[in-house]
Amino acid sequence: MTVTGADELREEVRRRYAESARAASEGSKGSCGGGSCCADGESDAAKFGEALYDAEQRGQLPEAAALASLGCGNPIMVADLHEGETVLDLGSGGGIDVILSAKRVGETGIAFGLDMTDEMLALARANAAEAGVRNTIFLKGVIEEIPLPADSVDVVISNCVINLSTDKPAVLTEIARVLRPGGRIGISDVVAEDRLSAEQRAERGSYVGCIAGALSQGEYEAGLEAAGFEQVSVEFTHEVADGMHGAIVKAVKTSQPELKGLPVVQPAASAGCC
Ligand SMILES: C[S@@+](CC[C@H](N)C(=O)[O-])C[C@H]1O[C@@H](n2cnc3c(N)ncnc32)[C@H](O)[C@@H]1O
């Protein structure tokens, strides 16, 4: 893909999700007007969005946050978050997974949301305020250049966003950079069976609709291993189109980055030293 083509595609994605955020702010389901969001209408209601969260989780959320859900899974169910941890949600949208994470990690932890769309950030901040969680921080930026320091995050989650990236190797490298050694990922995404070519994926749905840009299972595994992850698994959970699935992606950043050729962050010299 040319740089111009990638920039145009990213702008198309941003416009589409800005429209979705506006619809959600006005109280309607976060539909994307043209119907090509991460759900293509009523028939997809069980495959995308709030239906993928259980009643207890939905009970912890303001109605507007649940309605704004555009994900293809439930990363909180797999991330196994603990009190005091730092969590980062890539492409946080209306904030549903950030709010649930903030509740799991408690006041001693922190939940960051990162999104490139101003309208989504405004919606997420309003939803977090309504949910009464104070340990959330929403950052503006792109997932290909995460605006956080190296080794600063315990867990990276994401829900139906990496398929939308025009530079997936950059996203996986950035995840490895911001995670602490031994840090983990719990990601939901649309993933294709290896038998489908890029053209066949594009025949099954649009790029902004989370289908055409999906990696295959093998591509995801290889990409994570190349970025320095171990214990990589990509498991299909439910079919969203012929040969395309909602999937749970798990992996752990090596605890010995130097052996994988990854940059090693040196601890800061203590004050008054030397
Ligand atoms: C399908 S929605 C999912 C939102 C949320 N994760 C959820 O489950 O409801 C995709 C979100 O990712 C954001 N996004 C897409 N590509 C991005 C990128 N390259 N960098 C940052 N945010 C991005 C969009 O603005 C949008 O809010």
The ligand as a Tripos MOL2 file, in Angstrom:
@<TRIPOS>MOLECULE
LIG
   27    29     1     0     0
SMALL
NO_CHARGES

@<TRIPOS>ATOM
      1 C1        -14.5700   -0.8440   15.5560 C.3       1 LIG1
      2 S1        -14.2860    0.4870   16.6390 S.3       1 LIG1
      3 C2        -13.9930   -0.3980   18.1660 C.3       1 LIG1
      4 C3        -14.1020    0.4820   19.3560 C.3       1 LIG1
      5 C4        -13.9690   -0.2150   20.7080 C.3       1 LIG1
      6 N1        -12.7370   -0.9590   20.8190 N.3       1 LIG1
      7 C5        -15.1430   -1.1030   21.0000 C.2       1 LIG1
      8 O1        -14.9630   -2.2990   21.2420 O.co2     1 LIG1
      9 O2        -16.2740   -0.6000   20.9860 O.co2     1 LIG1
     10 C6        -12.6710    1.0100   16.1450 C.3       1 LIG1
     11 C7        -12.0750    2.1720   16.9550 C.3       1 LIG1
     12 O3        -10.6760    2.2350   16.6910 O.3       1 LIG1
     13 C8        -10.2830    3.5400   16.3690 C.3       1 LIG1
     14 N2         -9.1340    3.3990   15.4380 N.ar      1 LIG1
     15 C9         -9.1340    2.7810   14.2450 C.ar      1 LIG1
     16 N3         -7.9070    2.7910   13.7100 N.ar      1 LIG1
     17 C10        -7.0990    3.4280   14.6030 C.ar      1 LIG1
     18 C11        -5.7020    3.7510   14.6250 C.ar      1 LIG1
     19 N4         -4.8980    3.4280   13.6110 N.pl3     1 LIG1
     20 N5         -5.2090    4.4090   15.7010 N.ar      1 LIG1
     21 C12        -6.0370    4.7630   16.7370 C.ar      1 LIG1
     22 N6         -7.3590    4.4840   16.7640 N.ar      1 LIG1
     23 C13        -7.8900    3.8170   15.7130 C.ar      1 LIG1
     24 C14       -11.5170    4.1900   15.7890 C.3       1 LIG1
     25 O4        -11.4780    5.6020   15.9440 O.3       1 LIG1
     26 C15       -12.6280    3.5420   16.5930 C.3       1 LIG1
     27 O5        -12.8980    4.2570   17.7730 O.3       1 LIG1
@<TRIPOS>BOND
     1     1     2 1
     2     2     3 1
     3     2    10 1
     4     3     4 1
     5     4     5 1
     6     5     6 1
     7     5     7 1
     8     7     8 2
     9     7     9 1
    10    10    11 1
    11    11    12 1
    12    11    26 1
    13    12    13 1
    14    13    14 1
    15    13    24 1
    16    14    15 ar
    17    14    23 ar
    18    15    16 ar
    19    16    17 ar
    20    17    18 ar
    21    17    23 ar
    22    18    19 1
    23    18    20 ar
    24    20    21 ar
    25    21    22 ar
    26    22    23 ar
    27    24    25 1
    28    24    26 1
    29    26    27 1
@<TRIPOS>SUBSTRUCTURE
     1 LIG1         1 GROUP 0 **** ****
